[in-house]
Amino acid sequence: YAAWPPTPAKPRTLYFGPNGTLGWTRPAASTGAGYDEYVADPRRPVPYIGYPATGVPKEYMVSDQRFAASRPDVLVYQSEVLEEDVTVVGDVVPALFVSTSGTDADWVVKLIDVYPAAYPDKAPNEAPARGGRDVGPPAVNLGGFQQLVRGNPLRGKFRNSYEKPEPFTPNKQEALSFDIGPVSHTFRRGHRIMVQVQSSWFPLIDLNPQTFMRIPDAKPEDFRKATQRVYRAPGNASGLQLMVLPSN
């Protein structure tokens, strides 16, 4: 490209909708409560991969997220099947309206490429064994594979400043916007786009007690459950801001 992001790319937003939907159209009316919620428990964190490993396998950056999508403490939003390729270039920026029943919270946002159910497996399809060490994931069925494209967290206390952390007011709605990094990725026709939102990503990031404090000083009793809400009503519609290349 002669420029980054490429000059033809246009800003678009994928909005979170009711019943786990994801689309390019801003919500026109509230449906139900106008938010989705989950209970985040620091004693039962969401892991970053779905299999045991000693160390950090490099493939975690593209690993299957189906294990996370099945958890009650992970919100999942998914598009319809794509009728044409969608190429995303440049920074991925979650723009969220959230609240927490605690005084601190982590917000982990993941952009995911969902493969068609009939996608064929590659051969061989097993991680090689070598000296008893972890060298890759176990065999994976690529039909319905949820490939991580980009994911990163925001530690909520730093939402306005890294120099001056601030507590959340319990159950008060706030706007968050943060950059989770650049991508250059094409979601192929027949695939779906998915976004997952969660409040832990262990052990890639340390556990947040969800109590506003200096985390290295946290004692076991400081780690508390919290109810996290992500809002999607017309006036406070959460979504993911992307740069998208024209299809032609």
Summary of the structure (lengths in Angstrom):
residues: 248
radius of gyration: 18.7
end to end distance: 16.2
largest distance: 57.7
contacts: 727
relative contact order: 0.32
helix: 8%
strand: 37%
